[in-house]
């Protein structure tokens, strides 16, 4: 997975909220493929 997707760091408050909401939306699909796209290999 080498495709870059905005928003990019450093994050403003609004960018951080957007990123978290996208991750939450992916989790809510309960589709492992979509969930994995919301994260990077170094996500903690």
Secondary structure, DSSP 8 states (H G I E B T S, - for coil): -----S--SS--HHHHHHHHHHHHHHHHHT-HHHHHHT--TT--
